[in-house]
Amino acid sequence: MNAKRGRPRNVETQKSILSASYELLLENGFGSVTVEKIAERAGVSKATIYKWWTNKAAVVMDGFLSAAAARLPVPDTGLVFNDILIHATSLARFLTSREGKIIKELIGEGQFDSGLAEAYRTRYFHPRRLEAKHLMERGVQRGELRENLDLDLSIDLIYGPIFYRLLVIGENLDDVYVENLVKYSFTGINSD
């Protein structure tokens, strides 16, 4: 979280603020959310919000992340192909859900708001990328993937097309597409 120093957060107040920011984000989109509206919905002062978050982008991202965390489990099936398939499919399903469509809006807004772009990169995308990297590292350790595999490039190869479809060409992003994407990618990165 992007917390400032000071008194510890009251858990119930924090939940109320995060819930309010997420609800407003879903209802109105990022551009319409203000700290004033979050404070009013949560029943707190703006000063309380600014005591714990540096700006609107930080509190909105925390609200979004707290709501989204349960939607993206990190699998451990014992097979790297299955783990990456589950991970990539969960991500694609989330990104095409009502809540996940917020990511498209945040990415768009981030082109004009560097604080927001930094928030979604460091607090949403980097952790997802690190999860994928750990899944692939396990595959290398178990001998399922080549030892000299460029993990970062492999992650780009698998996950990049998901975002290309989502953000650039707007074509269907479904389970069949993700499964084919992972299959074709693994043809080039497995240890056989």
N, C-alpha and C positions, 0 to 999 in steps of 0.2 A: 504494500500500500504506500501511498505517497504521503504519509503522515508527517506532521511537524512535531517538534519536541513540545513537551508540556504535560498536562495532566493526562492520565490514561483515559482512553475512550470508554464511555458507558456503552456496554454491548447492545442494550436495547435501543439506545439512541442511534448508534451506528447502524444497526439493522434497519431502523426506520428511515434513515437518510438514504441508505443504499437502495432500499425498496422503492422509495419515492423517486429517486433518480432513474431507476430502471423503468418504473411504470410510465414516467413522463417521456422517457426515450422511446418506449414502444408506442405510446399514444400520439406523440407529436413530432418525433425525430429530433436529432441532435441540435439542429439550428434553433429550434423553439424552446429547448430546455434552458432555464436560467437558474442561477443559484437561489434567486428569490422564490421561484416556483418550487424548487426542491425543498427549501426551508419551510414554505407554507404548507406543502403536502405532508412533510415529516413532523410538523409542529415544533420546529426548533428555530433558532435565530440564524441569520446568515453568518454571524460571528462564530457560532458553533461549527458550522461547515468549514469556514475559512481557518478555524483553529486546527482542523484535522486534515484538510486538503488544500493544496496551493491554488487550485482554480477549478472551474466547471469541468474541464476535460478530465481531470484526475478523479473527481467524485463520480462522474458519469461512467468512466472506465471501470472503476471499482464496483459500481452497481451492476454494470453489465457482466463483469468477470465473476462476481459472486453468484449471479443467476445462471451463468453459462457453465460453470465448473463441472457440475454433475453430468452435463450432456456429452462430455468428451473423456470417456474412461481410457486409461492406458492399459492395453491388454498384455497378457503374458500367457500365451497358449503353448509355448515351447517350440513354436515354429515361426521364424521371422516373417515368412510370406504371409501367414495368417495374421500375425500381429500388425504388420503394416497394412494389410487389407482392411482389418477391423478399424484401425486408427484412421486411415484415409477415408473409409466409408462413413465413419462417425463424423469426421470433419465435414465432408460433403453434405451429409444429411443436415448437420447443424447449419451450415452456411446457406442452405436453401430453405430453412425453416423461417417462420415469421421472425423469431428472435435473431437468427443468423443474418437475415437481410440487413440488420443494423450494421453489421461489419462493412457491407458495401457503402453504406452512408458514411460511416466513420472514416473509411479509406478516402472517400471523396472529399469530405470535410478536411481531412488531414493534409490535402494538397494546399490548403490555404491557412491551416492552423498547425504550425510546427510542434506546438505543445501536445496537441492531440495525436499527431503522427508519431511522436516519440512515445506517448503513452500506449498506443495500440501496438507499436512495434515491440517495445520492451516488456509489456505486461501481458500481451495476448499472443503475438506471433512468435516471438523468441522462445517462450516456454513450450509452445506446440512443436517448434522445430527441434528443441532440445529433447522432447519426448521421442520424436521420430529418430533422432540420432542415437539415443540410448537403445531403442528397439533394434536398430541396425547393428550397433556395437555388439549386442547379444548374439545376433546372427553371425557376425564375424568370429566371435569367441567360440561359438558352437560349430564352426566350420561350414555353415550354410552359405556364407558369402565370402568372396575373395578377401584375403588378408590385406592386400594393398588397395582395397576399394576406397575411392574418394567419397567419403560419407556425405559431405556437403553437396557435392555435385549430384549424387544419387538422390538425395532428398529433393533437390531442385527438379530433377528429372521426374520424380513421382508426384510431388505436390504442386509444382509450377503449373502444369496443365489444368489443375482444378481451378486455380485462381484465374488463369487465362480464360477458361470457359465462363467463369462466374462474372468477371469484371470487364472483359474485352469483347468477346463475341456473343455472350449471352445465350449460348446454346444449352441444351438439356444437360443437366448434371445429375445423373442417377446412379444407382448401385451397379448397373451393368457397365456403364462407362468407367467407373472407378475400378471395377474388377478387371476389365480389359486393360486399363492403364497400368495397374500393378503387375498384371501378367506380362505384358510387353516389356515393362521396365525390368522385371526380374529375369527375363531372358538374357539380358546383358550384364546383370550384376551378380548372379548366383555363382557358386564355387565350381559347378560342373563344367 
